[in-house]
Amino acid sequence: MQLGRALAIFVLFLYSIGSVFGQKLTGNSLEIVTESDTSFSIYKGKARQLVLTQVAKAGERPYIHPIMAPDGEGPVTEFRPNHHLHQTGLFWGLKRVNGRDYFMKWKADYWKRVSAKIVTAKGKQVAWQTVYSLLDSTGHVVLVETQNWTLQEVDGNYLLDFDWKGKAQTDVTMGKFYVGGLFVRMPWNKELAGEVINASGQINKQAEAQKSEWLDVGIQRKGRSDWAHFTLFDNPKNKAFPTPWRVDGEFGVGPSRQILEDWRIPNGETETIRYRLLIYTGPINQPQIHEIAKAYQQQYAH
């Protein structure tokens, strides 16, 4: 009975990810290549076009940068812009973890790598994992976080699934704050157009701290007329669903339960938080976004 149920859920999962655009998976084959002892990169197709690079240093917060536009024409993430030096492309960082700031602090007195590994190295879908210890002011571990990432290409766009697990090594409280958790920094400046819109149609700073099932951030691409976009989808199993969102003045965005409330992980327990990200270029396609959101929510409905 349990095996049959597990198989049914797995089949539903494959169907949902393969039909998020109403079509089956048709993307290029992907391959994860180890670049050094601190990073590995994902390439696609016979031309080995760079998709993204995961950086996982021993004493530094892990991050993904660059993420390239699906057409290969330039990055869609930015690394430590002068207005936010702590922001590193696509990353996860919590605020006020028992009073400590893992969002703005990224170095070895806060972060210690446990492991980084490739889970699925090659195919239409690839996967990888990083595990880090979050350290208190005395060097003791307060939380062990595991980041699981899965990437596929669908209809020329990237679909990136993120699964975060935090296992408390002591009673842990994440204090209420206006940001904290998953965050994406795109390469925007004042000469470029940009726009944020959420599922309720709230635009730019109207979407700040507002709860929404999804949020899209788009910017004009430097030297080009078209735009690059991230759409981030909240997961219905997340305890804050629909989660409120941080939208800063330079189009940095991220969902954060900390905007809503203090939240806790008791010693020895594990909290799981999941999101899906769509990365694409061109105009926003809200019907397509709604279709993906519906499929993602149905995937976790049981």
N, C-alpha and C positions, 0 to 999 in steps of 0.2 A: 504493500500500500504506500509506504513512504517513498520507495524507489519510483513507483509510478507517478506519484505527485511531483517528485523532484524532476523527473523527465519532462512532465507536462510544463512545469515552470521554465525549464531550460529551453524547450521548444518555443514557448511564448516569448522568451527573451530574444532568441534568434530572430523570430518573426518581427518583433517590435523594432529592433535596431536595423533590420534589413528593409523595413518599410517606412522609415521616418520621413522619407520624401515621396512615399507612394510607389517606390520602385525597389527592386532588389539591389544588393550591393554590387557595384560595378567599378569600384575604385581600383587604383593601381596597387600592386603588391608593395608592401612596406617592409623595411628591414631596420632593426636596431643594431648599431655598430658601436662598440666600445672605442672611445677616442683616447681616454687616459684613465688613470685610477680615480678621477674625480668627475668624469662626464661620459655620457654616451649620447649619440645622435640618431635620429630616425631619418631615413632616406626613402624615396619612393620611385618606382619605375626603373626601367633599364638605364635611364639617364642619371640615376642616383641623385635626384633633386632633393636638397635638404628640406625637411619638414620642420623639425625643431631639435633643440638640444636641452637635455636634462643635466643640470649641474648639481653635484652632490659631494661637496667638500667635507673633509673630516670635522672641521670646526667652524662651519658656517651654515646658515639656514639654506635648505635646498630651494632651487628655483628652476623655472623653465624659461630659457632665453637663448637665442632668438626663437620665436615662432614665425615662420615665413608665411607670406600670403600663399594661398593654394596654387596660384599661378606661378609662384616662384619669384615674383617681382618685388623683392624687398620684405623687410620684417614688419610684423604687426604688433610687436611688443617693444618696450623700451627698458633699458637697464640704467637704473640710478640716475634719473634726470636731475638737473640741478635744483629743481623745486621740491623734489622728494628723493633724497639720496638713499633712503632705506628701501625704496621700491624697486623690485628686481624682476621685471617682466610679469610672469604668472607665478604666484607664490601663495603660501598659507602662513599666516602669522596672527596669533591671538594677542589681545591686550589684557592687562590686569589679571594675569594668571597668578593667583595668590600674591597680587601686587606687582608682579614682574611684567615687563613689556617685551613680548616676542614679535611684535609687529614692526617696531622701529629698531629693535636690537637684533642683529643678525650674526654676531661673531661668537667666538669659541667660549666666552664666559656665559653664554646662553644656550648654545646648540652643540650637540655632540653626535656625530654619525654613529649609528649602530650597524647599518648595512645599506647597500644599494644593489639591486639585482634586476636583471632582465628576466621577465616571466615568460613572455612569448616573443621570440626574436624575429620571426618572419611570417608573412602572410597578409591576407586582407585586413587582419586586425592584429595589432601588436600590443604588448602590455609590459609594464615595469613597476618597480616598487622601491620606495625609500623608507627607512626607519631611522628616527632620530630621538635622542633623549633631550628633554628640556630641563635645564639646570637651574637650581635656585642660587641665591647669592653665596652659598657656601660650597657649591659644586655638587650638591646632591640632586638626584633625579626626582622631579615632581610629576612628570608626565612622559610617557613614551608614545610618540605619534607615528603612525604608519600611513603613508600615502600610496594608494594604488591608482595607477593611471592606465587607461585603455584608449587606443587611438585607432580610428578607421577613416577612410575616405569614402564619401557618399556623394555621388553626382558632382564631383569636382570640388566639394567642400570638405572640411575636416570636422569630425565629430569626436570629441574628447570627453571621456567619462572619468570622474574623479570620486574616489572613495577614501575618506579620512577616518581613521580610528585613533582615538586617544585613550590610552589606558593609564589611569591614575595610579601613582606610586605612593600617594598620600591623599588626604582629602583636598580636592582642588576646586577653587571658585574662580570663574571668569567674570570679572566685574563689569557692570553695565558701562558701555562706552559707545561712541558714535562710529566705531569701525572695529574690525577684528575678525579674522577668518580668511577665506579665499579672496584674492584680490588680483586684478589685472590692470597693468599700466600699458597703455598704447602710446605710440610716438606722435603726440600732438604738440603743436605750438600755436601761438596767437595768429599766425598767418594761415592756419588751416581751419577749415570748417569742421564742426563736430556736432554730434547730437546723441543724447540718451533718451530712450523711450521705454516705458514698462507696459505690462499687460493691461493696465487701466488707461493707457494713453497719456500718462503724465510725462512731461518732457523736461529734460535737463534737471535743474535744481528742484523742480516740482517733485521729482522722484526720490529726492534725498529722504532717507529714513522711512520711506513708504513700503508697506508690505506688498509683494507682488510674486506671482508664480514664475515670471521671467523678466529679464531686463536686457535690452540691446544697447550696445554702445558702438557708434560708428564714427570714423574720422576720415576726412579727405586724405588721400595718399599723396605724399610729397612728390611734386613733379608730374602728377597725373590728375585726371579729372574724376576718376572713380573713387569709391570709398572702400575701406576695409571695416569689417564688423566682427565683434564677439557678441553672441547671444548666450546668456547664462540662464540655465533652467534650474529652478528649485525642485527638490525631491519631496514627494508627498509623505515620505517616512521621516523626514527631518522634523524634529520636535517643534520648531518655530514656523513650520510651513503654514501659509506663505511667509517667507522670511523678509524682514526689512532690508533695505539696501543702502550702502554708502555710495554717494556720488560726489566726488570732490570737484574743485574748480578747474581742474585740468583734464577732466573726463577719465579719471581713475575710478573704477567701480568694483564693488564686491558685496555679496550677501553677508549679513552679520546678525547672528542671534543676540550678540552683545548690545546691539542698538535697542533691543526690546527689553532686556532684563539681565540681572545676574543669573548665571547658570552654573551648575555644579556637577562634578563627577566624583562620587565617593571613592575612597581608597580601594583599589583592587578591581574596580568596575571599568567598563569600556563604553565610550560613546561613539556612535557612527554617524557621520554626516556625508551626504552625497550630493553631487551636482553634475550636470551635463553642460558642455560648452559646444556651441556651433561657431566655426570660424569660416568666414566667407568674404567675398568682395562683390561690389555692385550695389544696387539700391536695396533697401530693406524690403523684405517680402513677408508681411505679417501673416497672411494665410498659411504660408509654409511654416513660420514659427509656431503658430497655433497648432498645426498638425504635429510637429515634433513634440511640443509640450504635452499634447494629448497622448501620444504614443509612449512618452517617457513616464507619464503618470500611470497609464494602464499597465506598464511593465511591473510596477511596484504596488498594484492594487490589491494583491493577495498575500 
